[in-house]
Each structure stands twice: as structure tokens, then as C-alpha cells.
Amino acid sequence: MKKLSRRYSNLIFAFVMSIAMSLIMTSVVTYKLTGMNAGFTVRWFHAFLTAFPIAFPSIFLVSPLARKVVALICER
């Protein structure tokens, strides 16, 4: 499989991380608010569709700052 150029790594990182975090967080919040009953998957999917468009640009914009903060805290 051909790999993408390294210049896309920040974008790909933000995409993968936002999908993972959105799926995890919306599942927990949906479960906490409505319980695991009929329609849970549909409610979870709708919550994900709301969260992902917010999470993706947020992670894309915040991750460079987060990396700088981590670099200040950790040894090289």
C-alpha cells in the first residue's frame, strides 16, 4: 500500500484522533444520559455526527500547541 506524504501527518493525526475520541466520548455520554436500551445505537450515531465536526478542527488546531506544551514538560 502506498503511504501518504509526511506533510499530511498532522491532518491525518487529527482525523484519526477525532474519530476515536468522538466515538468514545459520545458513547459514554449517550449511555450516561439515556442508558443502554432500545435505540442506543441510533442516539449514539447522532451524537457522533454532532461531535465529530467539532472535534476534528479542534484537535487539528490544538494539537500543535499541545505538542509544544509537552515539549516544555518532557525531556528530549
QUIRALIN-V500605 format. One record per helix or strand of 3 or more residues. SS is the DSSP state (alpha for helix, beta for strand). FROM is the first residue (numbers start at 1). TO is the last residue. Records with the same first field share a line. If there is no record, write none. Layout:
BEGIN
SS=FROM-TO, FROM-TO
END
This chain:
BEGIN
alpha=6-34, 40-73
END
